[in-house]
Amino acid sequence: AGGMLGLRRAGGRAVRAKYPNGAQADSGRNYIGTADARWSGGAYTMGWVNAGEGWVADPDFVANLAKTTQYRANASTWPGVEWPMAAEKPMGTPQDTGMGSYGNHLGGYGGICAALDPPIGYWCTDPHPRGNIFRTQGPVGMGVNATLPQIYGYKNATGMVVHFWRQGKWFSNACEVARVDAEAGRVYFKAPCMQGGEGFTVGDAFYVENVAEECDYPGEYHYDDATETLLYAFNETEVPDADEVFVAVKTKVLFNISGTQAAPVRNVTIRGVTLRDAALTYVGDTVADRHGVPSAGDWALQKSGAVLLRGTEGVTVSGCAVTDVDGNGVMLVDYNRNATIVDNEFAWIGDTAMAAWGATGVCVDEACTETLPAAVGPDGRGGAQPRGTRVEG
């Protein structure tokens, strides 16, 4: 996303210069719910603009949808196994949702899913049994004349990041700005910027960050790559004396313990250390930043964390303080056996404290006459998932 990914001063997390002012970590306490708060009613008192404007739908969506390959599995394509059937249809819906626990296992790959990692998912199904609005898509731009008019005074808005909620606040996206169209009164986003699961065309509350002109609130910073200049906003009682110590955050994965199912890494222990200051992964161009859709849930997820376990047996993380990590804390990917995560403290985590994401198989049908480009089919008997994980406080 350009700029310095993170900055620490005196052990504290500085805020990338943003508008409106207000640290992201305070978003929860700055949100005032209404009577329908469980359905995302309410508003922010600071830190967010409560409603965006002029959201731009993806003009290439229809063309990309035509490039999306659909697949379907069900009891008839797997005659030799007992197909899982829920006692009730999911969420009480009258239709077959295609989630796999009732009726069909559905998905699509390529096309509208091409930017995901892996480029496949339930929300790429077409037509979608829960409604076509849910097919993977998102705004590619937004209006700024009414809600962000100061943008025309920014020296350079390229690299600015727009964070915005999906309508209904089911998840939030983070999109880097590629260009400003002053004539149309819009900004357009650099693709991909899809951190959610379900598709949508209209955003909600938003804020922007990584803008030099918005470095105007205590604790904010901006770093200019071109001039190698760091701006930092001190509070009104401080007098800078050039002895301040700043620490730039760069590394996204602190411990990468990776093997394979055939040759796993065994019996590694991380004990009694502080794991802190891993860099953000919500937007960027590295492997750690790539988001995929692991299920029929609301969110997308990245296969990275301050501690990454992939292809391991008997790994232990215990007695550690995991703090001020801007991505995931501990991430288990694919084959892992008997991981132990005990007596750790997680605080001020940017994404998810702990997560696990396994793989299944590439066969769509029992005879494997149709295969997928990633191991997300209905058959998980190959064992490429975290199993036997123990998590205790």
Summary of the structure (lengths in Angstrom):
residues: 393
radius of gyration: 22.4
end to end distance: 35.2
largest distance: 74.8
contacts: 1242
relative contact order: 0.15
helix: 9%
strand: 33%
